[in-house]
Amino acid sequence: MRLSARRDRIVELLLEHGRLTVEELAHRLGASQETIRRDLTELAMRNQLRKFHGGAALPDTIGEGAFRLRMVERLESKRSIARCAAPLFPAGSSLFIDTGSTTIALAAELAQRSGLSVITNSVAIAQLVSRSGANTTYLLGGEHRHEAGENLGPLAVRQIEGFFPEHAVLTVGGITEDGIADFDLQEAEIARAMIARAARITVVADASKFGKPALFHLCPLPRLDQLVTDAPPPEHLAAALEAAGTTVLVARNWQTTG
């Protein structure tokens, strides 16, 4: 089993069982306990699990329910997108980052960088980016939604209005020729506020979002500067993005063996 596939399976097993010992994981995956320990160390650094003596559990910041499931859907694609997107934000960049499984993957990459100023409503993203002490991180306050570990509502929106970063990095529910949209009203309000205050907008989204309509419109395609995804958009959407002046970056799935 490839290293990346084995680590994805570890997270899937933790979603199913909550917590497992190193011995149990080694037995289920046909790997040595030492290999599993190395995997757990790396996954803990990405905030995808929480290590304890002799085993691992899901991190408290991931929340519960549907959001936990989204954390392991298309994991390899999300990591590929994150690795492609991270170099877009060199030292000195300031950026909003909203809550999502792909933006959490991006935060794990940004955590290895320095000199960034990040404003986010995600507890997990704030913890990841601030972990090294080399970045400045602002966690927006507001009504806390435990499932996704995010802060929402009017208090968070008002705090967003106090920042003018260069970038806003967003996840979305769908991308169509009409623009980008989301399924959740409160999350859409956060995204709209970020869009209104940032100079440049970047969306990180896998190809499952192409052509998917969502209820709450965020902005038209001409407002979108960059889209980082894992596969080329379908022809009609690609044409609309090109006409809007949106740069599309297609990440190549990375594979690691070991």
C-alpha positions in Angstrom: 0.0 0.0 0.0 1.3 3.4 -1.0 2.3 5.7 1.9 -0.4 8.3 1.0 -3.1 5.6 0.6 -2.1 4.1 4.0 -2.3 7.4 5.7 -5.7 8.2 4.1 -6.9 4.8 5.4 -5.7 5.6 8.9 -7.9 8.7 9.0 -10.8 6.8 7.6 -10.5 4.1 10.3 -10.4 6.8 13.0 -13.6 8.3 11.5 -15.2 4.9 11.8 -13.9 3.9 15.2 -13.1 7.2 17.0 -9.7 6.0 18.4 -7.4 3.1 17.7 -4.2 1.8 19.1 -0.9 1.5 17.1 -1.2 -2.3 17.4 -4.8 -2.3 16.0 -3.8 0.0 13.1 -0.7 -2.1 12.3 -2.9 -5.3 12.2 -5.6 -3.7 10.0 -3.1 -2.2 7.5 -0.5 -4.9 7.4 2.3 -2.6 8.4 4.8 -2.6 11.2 4.1 -0.6 14.4 7.1 1.6 13.7 5.7 2.5 10.3 2.3 3.3 11.9 4.0 5.5 14.5 5.8 7.5 11.8 2.4 7.8 9.9 0.7 9.1 13.1 3.4 11.7 13.7 3.1 13.1 10.2 -0.7 13.1 10.3 -0.7 14.8 13.7 1.5 17.5 12.3 -1.2 18.1 9.6 -3.8 18.2 12.4 -5.6 15.2 10.9 -5.5 13.3 14.1 -4.5 13.6 17.8 -1.8 11.2 19.1 -1.9 9.7 22.5 0.4 7.1 24.1 0.0 4.0 22.1 -2.6 5.2 19.6 -4.5 8.0 18.0 -7.9 9.7 17.8 -9.5 12.4 15.6 -8.4 15.9 16.6 -10.8 18.0 18.7 -10.7 20.8 16.2 -12.2 18.7 13.4 -15.6 18.7 14.9 -18.3 16.0 14.3 -20.7 14.6 11.8 -20.7 15.6 8.1 -17.6 17.8 8.4 -15.5 14.9 9.6 -16.7 12.9 6.6 -15.7 15.7 4.2 -12.2 15.7 5.8 -11.5 12.3 4.2 -13.3 12.7 0.9 -10.9 13.1 -2.0 -8.0 13.5 0.4 -5.3 13.1 -2.1 -6.8 15.6 -4.4 -7.2 18.2 -1.6 -3.6 17.7 -0.6 -2.5 18.1 -4.2 -4.5 21.3 -4.5 -3.0 22.6 -1.2 0.5 22.0 -2.4 -0.2 23.8 -5.7 -1.8 26.8 -3.9 0.6 27.4 -1.1 3.4 29.0 -3.2 0.9 31.6 -4.4 1.3 33.2 -0.9 4.9 34.1 -0.3 6.3 35.7 2.9 4.6 39.1 3.5 1.2 38.0 2.2 -1.9 38.8 4.1 -5.0 36.6 3.6 -8.4 35.7 4.7 -9.0 31.9 4.8 -12.5 30.5 5.4 -13.5 27.2 6.8 -13.4 24.0 4.7 -11.7 20.7 4.4 -9.6 21.9 1.4 -8.5 25.1 3.2 -7.5 23.1 6.2 -5.3 21.1 3.9 -3.9 24.4 2.6 -3.3 25.6 6.2 -1.2 22.5 6.8 1.1 23.6 3.9 1.1 27.2 5.0 2.2 26.1 8.5 5.6 25.2 7.0 6.0 28.7 5.7 6.8 32.0 7.5 6.0 35.7 7.4 2.3 35.3 6.6 -0.6 37.2 8.2 -3.7 35.0 8.2 -7.3 35.9 9.3 -9.6 33.0 9.6 -12.9 31.9 11.3 -11.6 28.3 11.6 -10.1 27.1 14.8 -8.2 24.3 13.1 -6.7 26.7 10.5 -5.7 29.2 13.2 -3.9 26.5 15.2 -2.1 25.1 12.2 -0.8 28.3 10.7 0.3 29.7 14.1 1.9 26.4 15.3 5.5 27.4 14.4 5.2 30.9 15.7 6.5 32.2 12.3 3.2 33.6 11.1 0.7 36.1 12.5 -2.8 34.7 12.9 -6.1 36.3 13.8 -9.0 34.1 14.8 -12.4 35.7 14.2 -14.9 35.5 17.0 -18.6 34.9 16.8 -21.2 32.2 17.2 -19.2 28.9 17.4 -20.3 25.9 15.3 -18.7 22.9 16.8 -19.2 20.5 13.9 -16.8 22.4 11.6 -14.9 24.2 14.4 -15.8 27.6 12.9 -17.1 31.0 14.1 -20.0 32.6 12.3 -22.6 35.3 12.5 -22.8 39.1 12.7 -19.9 39.4 15.2 -17.5 37.5 12.9 -18.7 39.6 9.9 -18.1 42.9 11.8 -14.5 41.8 12.6 -13.8 40.9 9.0 -14.7 44.6 8.2 -11.7 45.7 10.2 -9.2 44.0 7.8 -7.9 44.8 4.3 -5.8 41.8 3.3 -4.4 41.2 -0.2 -6.0 37.8 -0.6 -9.1 35.9 0.3 -8.8 32.1 0.0 -12.2 30.4 -0.1 -13.8 27.0 -0.4 -17.2 26.9 -2.2 -20.2 24.6 -2.7 -20.3 25.0 -6.5 -18.7 26.7 -9.5 -20.9 27.5 -12.5 -20.8 30.0 -15.4 -22.8 32.3 -13.1 -20.0 32.4 -10.5 -19.3 30.8 -7.1 -21.9 29.8 -4.5 -22.3 28.0 -1.3 -25.0 25.9 0.5 -24.9 27.4 3.9 -26.2 30.9 4.6 -23.9 31.8 7.5 -20.8 30.5 5.7 -21.9 32.4 2.6 -22.1 35.6 4.7 -18.5 35.1 5.9 -17.3 34.5 2.4 -19.1 37.5 1.0 -17.6 39.7 3.7 -14.1 38.4 2.9 -14.6 39.0 -0.8 -15.6 42.6 -0.2 -12.4 43.4 1.8 -9.8 41.5 -0.1 -7.9 42.7 -3.2 -7.6 39.2 -4.8 -9.8 36.1 -4.6 -8.6 32.6 -4.8 -10.9 29.5 -4.7 -9.5 26.1 -3.8 -11.9 23.4 -4.9 -11.8 19.9 -6.4 -13.5 19.0 -9.7 -16.7 17.7 -8.0 -17.7 21.4 -7.5 -17.8 22.1 -11.3 -21.3 22.8 -12.6 -22.8 22.2 -9.2 -25.4 24.9 -8.4 -25.7 26.2 -4.8 -28.3 28.3 -3.2 -26.3 31.3 -1.9 -24.4 33.3 -4.6 -21.0 34.6 -3.5 -19.6 36.5 -6.5 -19.5 36.4 -10.3 -16.6 34.8 -12.1 -14.9 38.1 -13.1 -14.3 38.8 -9.4 -12.4 35.4 -9.1 -8.7 35.9 -9.7 -7.5 32.3 -9.3 -9.0 28.8 -9.2 -6.8 26.0 -7.9 -8.3 22.6 -8.7 -7.4 19.0 -9.4 -8.7 18.6 -12.9 -9.4 20.8 -15.9 -12.9 22.3 -15.8 -15.4 21.1 -18.5 -15.3 23.0 -21.8 -18.2 25.4 -21.2 -17.0 26.4 -17.7 -13.4 26.7 -18.9 -14.5 29.1 -21.6 -16.5 31.1 -19.0 -13.4 31.3 -16.7 -11.2 32.3 -19.5 -13.6 35.1 -20.5 -13.8 36.3 -16.9 -10.0 36.6 -16.8 -9.7 33.9 -14.1 -6.4 32.0 -13.9 -7.0 28.2 -13.5 -4.2 26.2 -11.9 -4.6 22.4 -12.2 -2.7 20.5 -9.5 -1.2 17.1 -10.4 -1.9 14.5 -7.9 1.2 13.8 -5.9 2.2 10.3 -5.0 4.7 9.2 -2.4 5.9 5.6 -1.9 7.2 4.1 1.3 
